[in-house]
Amino acid sequence: MRNFILAFLIVSCAFTMNTTASNDDDPFTSEGLNIIAIRNDTLDSNQDGMMDAVRVVIIINSTQGSADLLLTLIGDHQGILVREDSVMRVENQENASLTYDSWTEGEHYLSLEISDAEGRLLKFMTIGYFDLSPALKVPEISLEMNGAQVIETGDYCEISRTFFDETGPRWGYTGTRSIIGTPFKVLDSETTLDCSNWPAGDYEITETYQNGLGQTASDVLELKIENKPPPKFTISLNGDGDLSGTPCTILHLADEDENHDSFTKEWTISPSQGVMANSSLIDCSGWNAGVYKILLKVTNNEQISTTGGEMLIRLTNEDLTSEDSDAPTISQGQDTETTKVGLYGVIGISLILGIIVFVIMSRGRSDELLSGLTSEEIIPDSEGLPTHKDESGILWRRHPDGELDWWDKLTYSWKRW
């Protein structure tokens, strides 16, 4: 009997010592905390028939007043860790629920850490291994072009960018996006790209993304932009061949399928009529009689240009000769008024010329002088066609079909213009 009691005491002491030692080694229990119950359930969060999440529910009580705890549910897939935190205040007895959403397909190892308010680990628990499918949308990138099949510079062109990633931001592993192949810098915030102002060329646009979980997505878009053809236009002359001072316009006319309103128009007039405005209409009614070379250079928004030209003829207006002393006059034949002073001047000049001719002839140079005088005095026969002199003193005659001849003083003949 004595031996039995002694043995019982020894066992009791040993049990008490083991219990005390166990409590001292467990910081969770030493804080007066106890786990009443813990369970986990697999879930199908997106209703696709595949388990993709795990919910962990834990009940804790405290025997030493209130305690602030941090619960961390840790998921491990092939060495990549994600954490789900929850703050819990325990007074007497409380429960907490944490959900782990699978971010990729495969086996996930779950564990639970319980820490105090200072971050000291109080307890670590293994939840288990779970074979899960993704609960969140994996990264995706899509590039889509909106526009005509054949795009020319300046045409409507837009590229839509579609991007989403639920897994990276969910666990704090947001990644980076990069896009190459565009002529200008692109920001992540731009959901659409305006390619109507891109230069002509062949483009291969590639956008890629990778988050901190190792998930990637990419898309490639090939785009060809052709140069818009040079501007097509004609120059319309209203008043060509009419008398100066009468209505006259020079008009730039774009082809039917083109709009040149925003294009640059550069006019070059010879002889110069001053600086011409960037306009499609020039008023030439006030120009003097003469032959004008009209050049027009039209440049589109892509700096592609076309140059065209026309010739404009304005005839002398006899009604304007009294107002414009510099304009050439048209002879009125017998109706031309003369004065006595002019008649005496002609007679005097004739006498002087006669004396000069006589002296030169006596010195053996009559042939050269007569040749010079003849060339000055020859009046060409216009053969009934209307004539006029331009500002340079050149005599012109006009045919019924609009063609022009000019008088060559060296060969004493009419030459076609």
CORPE-V919999 format. One record per residue. RES is the residue in three letters. PHI is phi in whole degrees, 0 to 359 (none if undefined). NEAR is the number of other ideal C-beta (glycine too) atoms within 10 Angstrom. D_LAST is the distance of its C-alpha to the last C-alpha in Angstrom with 1 decimal. Layout:
# CORPE-V919999
res=<RES,RES>
phi=<PHI,PHI>
near=<NEAR,NEAR>
d_last=<D_LAST,D_LAST>
This chain:
# CORPE-V919999
res=<MET,ARG,ASN,PHE,ILE,LEU,ALA,PHE,LEU,ILE,VAL,SER,CYS,ALA,PHE,THR,MET,ASN,THR,THR,ALA,SER,ASN,ASP,ASP,ASP,PRO,PHE,THR,SER,GLU,GLY,LEU,ASN,ILE,ILE,ALA,ILE,ARG,ASN,ASP,THR,LEU,ASP,SER,ASN,GLN,ASP,GLY,MET,MET,ASP,ALA,VAL,ARG,VAL,VAL,ILE,ILE,ILE,ASN,SER,THR,GLN,GLY,SER,ALA,ASP,LEU,LEU,LEU,THR,LEU,ILE,GLY,ASP,HIS,GLN,GLY,ILE,LEU,VAL,ARG,GLU,ASP,SER,VAL,MET,ARG,VAL,GLU,ASN,GLN,GLU,ASN,ALA,SER,LEU,THR,TYR,ASP,SER,TRP,THR,GLU,GLY,GLU,HIS,TYR,LEU,SER,LEU,GLU,ILE,SER,ASP,ALA,GLU,GLY,ARG,LEU,LEU,LYS,PHE,MET,THR,ILE,GLY,TYR,PHE,ASP,LEU,SER,PRO,ALA,LEU,LYS,VAL,PRO,GLU,ILE,SER,LEU,GLU,MET,ASN,GLY,ALA,GLN,VAL,ILE,GLU,THR,GLY,ASP,TYR,CYS,GLU,ILE,SER,ARG,THR,PHE,PHE,ASP,GLU,THR,GLY,PRO,ARG,TRP,GLY,TYR,THR,GLY,THR,ARG,SER,ILE,ILE,GLY,THR,PRO,PHE,LYS,VAL,LEU,ASP,SER,GLU,THR,THR,LEU,ASP,CYS,SER,ASN,TRP,PRO,ALA,GLY,ASP,TYR,GLU,ILE,THR,GLU,THR,TYR,GLN,ASN,GLY,LEU,GLY,GLN,THR,ALA,SER,ASP,VAL,LEU,GLU,LEU,LYS,ILE,GLU,ASN,LYS,PRO,PRO,PRO,LYS,PHE,THR,ILE,SER,LEU,ASN,GLY,ASP,GLY,ASP,LEU,SER,GLY,THR,PRO,CYS,THR,ILE,LEU,HIS,LEU,ALA,ASP,GLU,ASP,GLU,ASN,HIS,ASP,SER,PHE,THR,LYS,GLU,TRP,THR,ILE,SER,PRO,SER,GLN,GLY,VAL,MET,ALA,ASN,SER,SER,LEU,ILE,ASP,CYS,SER,GLY,TRP,ASN,ALA,GLY,VAL,TYR,LYS,ILE,LEU,LEU,LYS,VAL,THR,ASN,ASN,GLU,GLN,ILE,SER,THR,THR,GLY,GLY,GLU,MET,LEU,ILE,ARG,LEU,THR,ASN,GLU,ASP,LEU,THR,SER,GLU,ASP,SER,ASP,ALA,PRO,THR,ILE,SER,GLN,GLY,GLN,ASP,THR,GLU,THR,THR,LYS,VAL,GLY,LEU,TYR,GLY,VAL,ILE,GLY,ILE,SER,LEU,ILE,LEU,GLY,ILE,ILE,VAL,PHE,VAL,ILE,MET,SER,ARG,GLY,ARG,SER,ASP,GLU,LEU,LEU,SER,GLY,LEU,THR,SER,GLU,GLU,ILE,ILE,PRO,ASP,SER,GLU,GLY,LEU,PRO,THR,HIS,LYS,ASP,GLU,SER,GLY,ILE,LEU,TRP,ARG,ARG,HIS,PRO,ASP,GLY,GLU,LEU,ASP,TRP,TRP,ASP,LYS,LEU,THR,TYR,SER,TRP,LYS,ARG,TRP>
phi=<none,298,296,294,295,297,296,297,297,298,295,296,296,298,295,294,295,296,293,295,298,296,294,293,277,256,296,293,289,295,275,79,254,221,270,279,200,210,210,223,223,276,231,249,288,256,56,252,86,241,289,222,207,229,251,248,242,227,242,231,239,234,257,233,80,274,212,263,234,244,258,235,266,249,248,236,231,52,85,264,256,231,231,235,258,210,268,226,251,257,231,66,220,222,231,220,230,233,239,256,264,291,256,202,280,138,270,237,259,247,218,232,247,240,237,274,296,274,88,282,292,259,203,236,225,271,269,139,255,222,266,232,258,297,266,247,288,283,301,214,229,218,245,226,265,243,163,288,295,249,253,252,306,93,286,298,205,215,245,268,248,249,212,204,206,267,283,300,298,299,247,77,244,299,260,238,252,218,227,231,101,265,285,232,294,239,267,298,285,279,277,227,245,271,259,290,255,282,294,295,158,260,240,237,264,235,241,229,211,214,262,289,270,88,278,231,207,202,207,233,232,259,221,238,242,264,293,291,295,300,300,246,202,229,250,259,253,241,111,292,86,269,289,297,93,271,306,205,222,240,238,270,241,284,300,301,267,233,237,254,302,267,278,268,244,247,262,233,246,232,298,297,241,89,285,266,285,283,219,269,227,239,266,248,293,268,285,290,297,156,250,240,263,251,239,228,249,251,241,277,291,263,65,261,234,224,242,232,210,213,250,241,242,239,270,292,258,295,287,257,295,288,270,240,290,275,285,294,260,257,295,256,63,292,277,289,282,235,235,295,297,293,293,296,296,295,295,297,297,297,297,297,297,297,297,300,298,296,296,294,296,292,262,83,241,295,298,292,293,299,297,294,294,297,294,278,267,293,252,293,273,278,57,83,272,293,233,200,255,270,296,272,87,276,269,239,228,244,275,301,276,96,291,240,239,235,272,268,288,280,254,53,210,277,233,289,276>
near=<5,6,7,8,9,10,10,10,10,10,10,10,10,10,10,10,10,10,10,10,10,10,11,10,9,13,16,18,16,12,19,13,21,14,14,11,9,14,10,17,11,14,16,13,15,15,7,11,8,15,17,23,19,23,15,22,14,22,15,23,15,18,10,10,9,10,18,12,22,18,20,16,23,17,22,14,18,10,5,15,11,21,12,18,12,15,10,16,12,22,10,10,11,17,14,18,10,20,16,25,21,26,26,18,14,12,11,22,15,21,15,19,16,22,18,16,11,7,7,10,13,18,18,13,14,9,20,11,10,19,12,24,16,19,24,19,13,18,21,14,20,13,21,12,16,11,15,9,5,9,20,15,19,17,14,11,20,13,24,13,20,12,16,13,23,16,24,21,13,18,20,10,18,12,19,10,17,12,21,10,16,16,11,9,7,17,7,13,5,12,10,11,20,12,22,15,12,19,10,15,12,10,17,10,20,16,24,17,22,18,22,15,20,13,18,13,19,14,18,12,18,12,19,11,22,13,13,17,11,14,23,15,20,12,17,13,18,12,19,17,13,16,16,22,19,12,10,20,13,23,14,20,12,16,11,6,6,14,9,18,6,8,20,14,19,13,19,13,19,10,13,9,15,5,7,16,9,9,11,18,11,22,12,20,14,10,18,19,23,21,19,21,12,21,14,22,15,22,17,19,12,15,7,16,14,15,13,15,11,15,12,21,20,25,19,23,19,13,11,15,15,9,9,15,7,7,21,18,15,17,8,9,6,4,6,9,6,8,8,7,8,9,10,10,11,10,9,10,10,9,9,10,12,10,9,12,14,10,12,15,13,9,8,8,11,14,10,10,16,13,9,10,13,10,11,7,7,11,7,15,9,15,10,6,14,14,18,23,17,19,13,8,8,15,18,22,20,18,12,7,5,9,10,17,20,14,19,13,13,6,8,11,10,19,10,8,14>
d_last=<151.8,151.2,148.9,146.9,146.4,145.3,142.8,141.4,140.9,139.2,136.7,136.2,135.5,133.1,131.2,131.1,129.8,127.1,126.0,125.8,123.9,121.4,120.8,120.3,117.7,115.7,113.8,112.9,116.5,117.6,115.4,117.4,114.7,115.3,113.1,114.6,112.1,108.8,106.8,103.4,101.5,98.4,95.8,92.9,90.7,87.6,89.6,88.2,91.6,91.5,93.5,91.2,93.3,96.8,98.7,101.5,104.2,106.8,109.9,111.4,114.3,115.4,119.1,118.3,116.3,112.6,110.1,106.3,104.9,101.6,101.2,98.6,97.8,96.2,94.3,93.8,91.4,91.0,91.6,89.2,91.2,90.4,92.7,93.6,95.6,97.8,100.0,103.5,106.3,109.7,112.5,115.4,113.4,109.6,107.2,103.6,100.9,98.1,95.5,93.7,90.3,89.4,85.9,85.8,87.6,90.7,94.0,94.5,97.6,98.6,101.0,102.1,102.7,104.7,104.5,106.0,104.1,104.0,102.3,105.4,105.6,108.7,108.4,106.3,106.5,105.0,103.6,102.7,100.0,97.7,95.2,92.4,88.9,86.2,86.9,83.6,80.0,78.8,75.4,72.3,68.5,65.8,62.0,60.0,56.2,54.9,51.3,49.1,49.4,45.9,45.4,42.1,41.9,42.6,44.3,47.9,50.3,54.0,56.8,60.4,63.1,66.7,69.6,73.3,76.4,79.9,82.0,80.7,80.9,84.2,85.9,83.9,81.8,78.4,75.8,72.2,68.9,65.9,62.4,59.8,56.3,54.7,52.0,53.9,57.5,59.6,62.8,65.9,65.8,62.4,63.1,59.5,56.5,53.0,50.6,47.5,46.4,47.2,44.5,43.4,45.9,49.0,52.2,55.8,57.9,61.6,64.2,67.9,71.1,74.6,77.6,80.7,82.6,80.4,78.6,74.9,71.9,68.3,65.2,61.8,58.5,55.4,52.1,48.4,45.6,42.0,38.9,37.1,33.6,30.5,29.5,27.4,25.3,22.2,20.3,20.6,18.7,20.7,19.3,15.6,14.3,17.9,19.4,20.3,24.0,24.0,24.7,22.1,22.8,21.4,23.8,24.8,26.4,28.7,29.6,32.7,35.1,34.1,35.1,33.0,35.1,36.5,33.4,31.5,28.1,26.1,23.1,20.6,18.4,16.0,16.7,20.2,22.2,25.4,27.3,26.5,29.6,30.4,29.6,27.9,26.8,24.7,25.0,21.8,23.3,24.1,20.8,19.5,16.6,13.3,10.6,12.8,12.8,15.9,18.0,21.5,24.3,27.3,30.5,33.6,37.2,37.5,34.7,32.4,28.8,25.5,22.1,19.3,16.0,13.7,11.0,12.7,11.9,15.1,15.7,18.4,21.8,24.1,27.1,26.3,25.9,29.6,29.8,27.0,27.3,24.3,21.8,20.0,22.0,21.2,23.3,26.1,27.2,30.9,31.5,30.4,33.5,34.7,37.6,40.2,39.4,35.8,37.0,39.6,37.0,34.8,37.8,39.0,35.7,35.6,39.2,38.4,35.4,37.6,40.3,37.9,36.5,40.1,41.2,38.3,38.8,42.4,41.7,39.6,36.2,35.0,32.2,30.4,30.8,29.7,26.6,25.8,26.8,24.9,21.6,22.3,23.6,21.0,19.6,16.6,17.2,14.9,16.8,18.1,15.0,15.2,13.8,14.2,14.2,13.8,16.6,15.4,15.6,12.0,11.7,9.3,10.0,10.1,11.3,14.4,13.1,10.8,7.4,5.5,5.4,6.7,10.1,11.2,14.9,16.2,15.4,15.5,12.7,9.5,6.5,3.8,0.0>
